[in-house]
């Protein structure tokens, strides 16, 4: 049974809730769910850990897991 309301982790000090009692409101709700799963299970971080990073470390500005997360979301 699907709960009537789900509460996600806050984003920029805003509480995020999914309410299933109404009609269709947004098509981006799947991204919120994916972000929550990623936050809890660290999927993008684990993926980045197994990818080869051919970049020169002294020239790297952004960590690989940050780049992977950016591509996913």
Residue pairs with C-beta under 8 A, 6 or more apart in sequence:
2 20
3 20
4 19
4 20
4 21
5 17
5 18
5 19
5 20
5 21
6 17
6 18
7 15
7 16
7 17
8 16
8 17
8 18
8 32
8 33
8 35
8 36
9 16
9 36
9 39
10 16
16 32
18 29
18 32
18 33
31 73
34 72
34 73
35 73
37 43
38 44
38 69
38 72
44 65
44 68
44 69
44 72
45 65
47 65
47 68
48 63
48 64
48 65
48 67
48 68
49 65
51 64
51 68
53 60
53 64
